[in-house]
């Protein structure tokens, strides 16, 4: 393993270089549009500057699976905090040697763009395992001085960038470590590290399995199909993003939106998101009008699960777009002339559909097409 110790200044420069190589201005603009239409972030938020500052503040070290290099930030001494970080990152190096983080597990940029839900689940396993090992090292092999230094570090930790971040980003940033750590611990309780090894051989497929370890490995997500929006609307559209919302982001949309005024209570949001079976979403830009178009189709484990989610989602919609809505003959609820355009939600058995488009006619056509699309099986 190539070991590299960098000063905070050197680490910041490397992070900035790597970030600029991966993200360009258009990519970040598209990401902002997607997060905005989902109600998670203000459309004027400066994602570029925020990500740079967050990385500089939060990253104490990392393992690079492309260069096979372990990088740890070095303070005045290589004390308990650096040793704890080293244990965590060394675990990633061992994971990579044994299972292949990119080639074996497939958490490369392209796969994660195509299947973010799978990558979120695998990254939770990867980080959860490393978090478990670092704690195992600290309490089984670390010295009293190591433990005291780590305790003092976290007692005085100052994270102004993270603390001022949109709440959904704070929650999402922590997910792979907190929920991932609980998932890894649930495996460890079954058969110690042998059970975690088995999970790397058969990785989790969804955030649902991470949130509910008892659903791993048998409860695999349904593959949901969406129609081609350009064909349905006969329009020239540019895709901004498509993928799977997943149970975790469904919860974030309901409970951690950009405005506290349209958030559901956390318990209600958590209960609504449970019973997730699979979903698909797509976000497009109509370049002729500049309007953003969103389409989502959720499939729930049962019709009652779908009904429960729809009821909670309708409450969320009323908080976000108001009480001035109409109801169609097929049960769809329609909000017109909102700040986002026309919003339509609909439940059909175990399926729930959500569309945002500029015009009512456009939204209705999309809901009809999404409703008619059929599942593709399981992953």
C-alpha positions as CSV (number, residue, x, y, z in Angstrom):
1,X,0.0,0.0,0.0
2,X,1.3,3.4,-0.9
3,X,1.1,5.6,2.2
4,X,1.0,9.3,1.9
5,X,0.9,11.8,4.8
6,X,-0.1,15.3,3.7
7,X,-0.4,18.6,5.6
8,X,-3.9,20.2,5.7
9,X,-2.8,22.6,3.0
10,X,-1.5,19.9,0.7
11,X,-4.7,17.8,1.2
12,X,-6.9,20.8,0.4
13,X,-5.0,21.4,-2.8
14,X,-5.3,17.7,-3.9
15,X,-9.0,17.6,-3.0
16,X,-9.7,20.8,-5.0
17,X,-7.8,19.4,-8.0
18,X,-9.6,16.1,-7.9
19,X,-13.0,17.8,-7.5
20,X,-12.4,20.1,-10.5
21,X,-11.4,17.1,-12.6
22,X,-14.6,15.3,-11.8
23,X,-17.2,18.2,-11.8
24,X,-17.7,20.9,-14.4
25,X,-20.0,23.9,-14.2
26,X,-22.8,22.3,-16.3
27,X,-22.8,19.1,-14.1
28,X,-23.3,21.1,-11.0
29,X,-26.0,23.3,-12.6
30,X,-27.8,20.1,-13.6
31,X,-27.4,18.7,-10.1
32,X,-28.8,21.9,-8.6
33,X,-31.8,21.8,-10.9
34,X,-32.6,18.2,-9.9
35,X,-32.2,18.7,-6.2
36,X,-34.3,21.9,-6.5
37,X,-37.2,20.2,-8.3
38,X,-37.2,17.5,-5.6
39,X,-37.6,20.3,-3.0
40,X,-34.3,19.6,-1.3
41,X,-32.3,22.7,-2.0
42,X,-32.7,26.3,-2.8
43,X,-32.2,26.9,-6.6
44,X,-29.8,29.8,-5.8
45,X,-27.5,27.6,-3.6
46,X,-23.8,27.7,-4.6
47,X,-23.0,24.0,-4.8
48,X,-19.5,24.4,-6.2
49,X,-18.2,26.6,-3.4
50,X,-20.0,24.5,-0.8
51,X,-18.6,21.2,-1.9
52,X,-15.0,22.6,-2.0
53,X,-15.4,24.0,1.5
54,X,-17.1,20.9,2.9
55,X,-14.3,18.6,1.5
56,X,-11.6,20.8,3.0
57,X,-13.4,20.8,6.4
58,X,-14.5,17.2,6.7
59,X,-11.9,15.0,5.0
60,X,-9.2,13.8,7.4
61,X,-7.9,11.1,5.0
62,X,-9.0,8.8,2.2
63,X,-8.1,5.8,0.2
64,X,-7.9,6.3,-3.5
65,X,-8.9,3.0,-5.3
66,X,-7.7,4.3,-8.6
67,X,-4.1,5.1,-7.5
68,X,-4.1,2.4,-4.7
69,X,-2.9,5.2,-2.4
70,X,-3.8,5.8,1.2
71,X,-3.8,9.5,2.2
72,X,-4.0,10.7,5.8
73,X,-3.8,14.3,7.0
74,X,-0.9,14.9,9.3
75,X,-1.1,17.2,12.3
76,X,1.7,18.1,14.7
77,X,1.9,14.5,15.9
78,X,0.6,11.1,14.6
79,X,-1.6,10.8,17.6
80,X,-4.9,8.9,18.4
81,X,-6.9,10.9,15.8
82,X,-4.5,10.2,13.0
83,X,-4.2,6.6,14.1
84,X,-8.0,6.1,14.1
85,X,-8.2,7.6,10.6
86,X,-5.4,5.4,9.5
87,X,-7.2,2.3,10.8
88,X,-10.3,3.3,8.8
89,X,-8.5,4.0,5.5
90,X,-6.3,0.9,5.9
91,X,-9.6,-1.1,6.0
92,X,-10.5,0.4,2.6
93,X,-7.2,-0.6,1.2
94,X,-7.8,-4.2,2.4
95,X,-11.3,-4.2,1.0
96,X,-9.9,-3.1,-2.3
97,X,-7.3,-5.8,-2.4
98,X,-9.7,-8.5,-1.4
99,X,-12.9,-7.5,-3.3
100,X,-12.0,-4.7,-5.8
101,X,-13.9,-1.5,-5.0
102,X,-14.1,-0.5,-8.6
103,X,-13.7,-3.6,-10.7
104,X,-15.2,-6.1,-8.3
105,X,-18.0,-4.1,-6.4
106,X,-18.5,-1.7,-9.3
107,X,-18.7,1.6,-7.4
108,X,-17.1,3.6,-10.2
109,X,-18.4,6.9,-11.5
110,X,-20.4,5.4,-14.4
111,X,-22.1,2.7,-12.4
112,X,-23.0,5.1,-9.7
113,X,-24.4,7.5,-12.2
114,X,-26.6,4.7,-13.7
115,X,-27.6,3.1,-10.4
116,X,-27.1,5.5,-7.5
117,X,-29.2,3.3,-5.2
118,X,-26.9,0.3,-5.6
119,X,-23.8,2.5,-5.1
120,X,-25.3,4.1,-2.0
121,X,-26.0,0.6,-0.5
122,X,-22.5,-0.7,-1.3
123,X,-20.8,2.5,-0.1
124,X,-22.7,2.1,3.2
125,X,-21.3,-1.4,3.5
126,X,-17.8,-0.2,2.7
127,X,-17.9,2.7,5.1
128,X,-19.8,0.8,7.7
129,X,-17.2,-2.0,7.7
130,X,-14.4,0.5,8.0
131,X,-16.2,2.4,10.8
132,X,-16.7,-0.8,12.7
133,X,-13.1,-1.8,12.3
134,X,-11.8,1.6,13.4
135,X,-13.9,1.4,16.6
136,X,-12.8,-2.2,17.1
137,X,-9.1,-1.1,16.8
138,X,-9.6,1.9,19.2
139,X,-11.2,-0.1,22.0
140,X,-9.3,-3.4,21.6
141,X,-5.8,-2.1,20.6
142,X,-5.7,1.7,21.1
143,X,-4.0,3.0,24.2
144,X,-5.7,5.1,26.9
145,X,-4.0,8.1,25.4
146,X,-5.4,7.3,21.9
147,X,-8.9,7.1,23.3
148,X,-8.5,10.3,25.3
149,X,-7.2,12.2,22.3
150,X,-10.1,11.0,20.1
151,X,-12.6,11.9,22.8
152,X,-11.1,15.4,23.1
153,X,-11.0,15.9,19.4
154,X,-14.7,15.2,18.9
155,X,-15.6,17.2,22.0
156,X,-14.0,20.3,20.5
157,X,-14.6,19.6,16.8
158,X,-15.7,22.8,14.9
159,X,-17.5,22.2,11.6
160,X,-19.1,25.5,10.6
161,X,-19.5,24.6,6.9
162,X,-21.2,21.2,7.7
163,X,-23.3,22.8,10.4
164,X,-24.6,25.4,8.0
165,X,-25.3,23.0,5.2
166,X,-28.8,22.2,4.0
167,X,-30.2,19.6,6.4
168,X,-30.6,16.9,3.8
169,X,-26.9,17.1,2.9
170,X,-26.0,16.7,6.5
171,X,-28.2,13.6,6.8
172,X,-27.0,12.1,3.5
173,X,-23.3,12.8,4.3
174,X,-23.7,10.8,7.5
175,X,-25.8,8.0,6.1
176,X,-23.0,5.7,4.8
177,X,-21.3,6.0,8.2
178,X,-24.2,5.8,10.6
179,X,-26.7,3.6,8.8
180,X,-23.7,1.7,7.2
181,X,-22.2,1.2,10.6
182,X,-25.4,-0.2,12.1
183,X,-25.8,-2.5,9.0
184,X,-22.2,-3.8,9.5
185,X,-22.8,-4.3,13.2
186,X,-26.0,-6.3,12.5
187,X,-23.9,-8.6,10.3
188,X,-21.1,-8.8,12.9
189,X,-23.6,-9.9,15.6
190,X,-24.6,-12.8,13.3
191,X,-21.2,-14.3,12.6
192,X,-18.6,-11.6,13.2
193,X,-16.4,-10.7,10.3
194,X,-17.3,-13.8,8.3
195,X,-20.8,-12.4,7.9
196,X,-19.4,-9.1,6.6
197,X,-17.1,-11.0,4.2
198,X,-20.3,-12.7,2.9
199,X,-21.9,-9.4,2.3
200,X,-19.0,-8.2,0.2
201,X,-19.5,-11.4,-1.9
202,X,-23.2,-10.6,-2.3
203,X,-23.6,-6.8,-1.8
204,X,-26.7,-5.1,-0.7
205,X,-28.8,-3.6,-3.5
206,X,-30.7,-0.8,-1.9
207,X,-30.7,1.7,0.9
208,X,-33.8,-0.2,2.1
209,X,-31.6,-3.1,2.9
210,X,-29.2,-0.9,4.8
211,X,-32.0,0.8,6.8
212,X,-33.6,-2.6,7.5
213,X,-30.8,-5.2,7.8
214,X,-33.4,-7.9,8.2
215,X,-34.4,-7.4,4.6
216,X,-30.9,-8.3,3.4
217,X,-30.3,-10.2,1.2
218,X,-33.7,-11.6,0.3
219,X,-35.7,-8.4,-0.3
220,X,-34.3,-7.2,-3.6
221,X,-35.6,-4.0,-5.3
222,X,-38.1,-4.1,-8.2
223,X,-36.7,-2.6,-11.4
224,X,-39.2,0.0,-12.5
225,X,-39.5,1.3,-16.1
226,X,-40.4,4.8,-17.2
227,X,-41.5,5.8,-20.7
228,X,-39.3,7.9,-23.0
229,X,-40.4,11.5,-22.1
230,X,-39.4,12.9,-25.5
231,X,-41.6,10.3,-27.3
232,X,-44.5,11.0,-24.9
233,X,-44.3,14.8,-25.2
234,X,-43.0,15.0,-28.8
235,X,-40.5,17.6,-27.6
236,X,-36.8,18.3,-27.7
237,X,-35.7,17.6,-24.1
238,X,-32.3,17.3,-22.4
239,X,-32.0,14.7,-19.6
240,X,-30.6,16.2,-16.4
241,X,-30.7,13.0,-14.4
242,X,-32.4,9.7,-14.0
243,X,-32.2,6.8,-11.6
244,X,-33.7,5.5,-8.4
245,X,-35.0,7.6,-5.5
246,X,-34.8,4.7,-3.0
247,X,-36.2,4.5,0.5
248,X,-33.6,6.8,1.9
249,X,-34.1,9.7,-0.5
250,X,-37.9,9.2,-0.3
251,X,-37.5,9.9,3.4
252,X,-35.3,12.9,2.9
253,X,-37.7,14.5,0.4
254,X,-40.5,14.2,2.9
255,X,-38.6,15.1,6.1
256,X,-35.6,17.2,5.1
257,X,-36.8,19.6,2.4
258,X,-35.3,23.0,1.9
259,X,-38.1,24.7,3.7
260,X,-39.2,23.5,7.2
261,X,-42.7,24.6,6.3
262,X,-43.3,21.6,4.0
263,X,-41.5,18.9,6.0
264,X,-43.4,16.0,7.5
265,X,-42.6,14.8,11.0
266,X,-39.6,12.5,10.9
267,X,-41.6,9.5,12.2
268,X,-44.4,10.1,9.6
269,X,-41.8,10.4,6.8
270,X,-40.0,7.2,8.0
271,X,-43.2,5.2,8.2
272,X,-44.3,6.5,4.8
273,X,-41.0,5.5,3.1
274,X,-41.1,2.0,4.7
275,X,-42.5,-0.7,2.4
276,X,-40.6,0.7,-0.6
277,X,-40.4,-1.9,-3.4
278,X,-38.7,0.0,-6.2
279,X,-38.9,3.2,-8.2
280,X,-37.6,5.2,-11.1
281,X,-37.3,8.9,-11.7
282,X,-36.2,11.1,-14.6
283,X,-35.6,14.9,-14.7
284,X,-35.5,16.7,-18.1
285,X,-35.0,20.2,-19.2
286,X,-37.3,21.6,-22.0
287,X,-34.6,23.7,-23.6
288,X,-37.1,25.7,-25.7
289,X,-39.0,26.9,-22.6
290,X,-36.4,26.5,-19.9
291,X,-38.8,24.5,-17.8
292,X,-37.8,21.5,-15.7
293,X,-39.9,18.3,-15.9
294,X,-39.9,15.6,-13.2
295,X,-41.5,12.1,-13.4
296,X,-41.4,9.5,-10.6
297,X,-43.0,6.1,-10.3
298,X,-42.8,4.3,-7.0
299,X,-43.9,0.6,-6.5
300,X,-44.6,-0.4,-2.9
301,X,-44.6,-3.8,-1.4
302,X,-48.4,-3.9,-1.2
303,X,-51.4,-1.7,-2.1
304,X,-51.8,-0.7,1.6
305,X,-48.2,0.4,1.6
306,X,-48.9,2.4,-1.5
307,X,-52.0,3.9,0.1
308,X,-50.1,4.9,3.3
309,X,-47.3,6.6,1.3
310,X,-49.8,8.4,-1.0
311,X,-51.7,9.7,2.0
312,X,-48.5,11.1,3.6
313,X,-47.2,12.3,0.2
314,X,-50.5,14.2,-0.3
315,X,-49.9,15.9,3.1
316,X,-46.4,16.8,2.0
317,X,-47.8,18.2,-1.3
318,X,-50.4,20.3,0.5
319,X,-47.7,21.8,2.7
320,X,-45.5,22.5,-0.2
321,X,-48.0,23.7,-2.8
322,X,-51.0,24.7,-0.7
323,X,-54.6,23.6,-0.4
324,X,-55.8,25.0,-3.7
325,X,-55.8,21.7,-5.7
326,X,-58.3,19.7,-7.7
327,X,-59.1,16.0,-7.8
328,X,-59.4,14.0,-11.1
329,X,-61.9,11.2,-11.7
330,X,-59.1,8.7,-11.4
331,X,-58.0,9.9,-8.0
332,X,-55.1,12.1,-9.2
333,X,-54.5,15.3,-7.2
334,X,-53.6,18.4,-9.3
335,X,-51.9,21.6,-8.3
336,X,-51.8,24.2,-11.1
337,X,-49.9,27.5,-11.4
338,X,-47.4,26.7,-8.6
339,X,-43.9,28.1,-8.4
340,X,-42.8,24.8,-9.9
341,X,-45.6,24.5,-12.6
342,X,-48.3,21.9,-12.6
343,X,-47.9,19.1,-10.0
344,X,-49.8,15.8,-10.2
345,X,-49.7,12.9,-7.9
346,X,-51.7,9.6,-8.3
347,X,-52.0,6.3,-6.6
348,X,-53.0,3.1,-8.5
349,X,-52.8,0.1,-6.2
350,X,-49.2,-0.4,-5.1
351,X,-48.0,2.3,-7.5
352,X,-47.7,6.0,-6.8
353,X,-46.8,8.5,-9.6
354,X,-45.5,12.1,-9.3
355,X,-45.1,14.6,-12.2
356,X,-44.1,18.2,-12.3
357,X,-44.4,20.0,-15.7
358,X,-45.1,23.5,-16.9
359,X,-48.6,22.9,-18.3
360,X,-51.5,20.8,-17.1
361,X,-51.9,19.0,-20.4
362,X,-48.2,18.0,-20.4
363,X,-48.4,16.7,-16.8
364,X,-51.5,14.7,-17.6
365,X,-49.9,13.0,-20.6
366,X,-46.9,12.1,-18.5
367,X,-48.9,10.6,-15.7
368,X,-50.9,8.5,-18.2
369,X,-47.7,7.2,-19.8
370,X,-45.9,6.6,-16.5
371,X,-49.0,4.8,-15.1
372,X,-49.0,2.5,-18.1
373,X,-45.3,1.6,-17.9
374,X,-44.6,-1.9,-16.5
375,X,-42.0,-3.1,-13.9
376,X,-39.0,-5.0,-15.3
377,X,-38.4,-7.6,-12.5
378,X,-35.9,-7.5,-9.7
379,X,-32.2,-6.5,-9.5
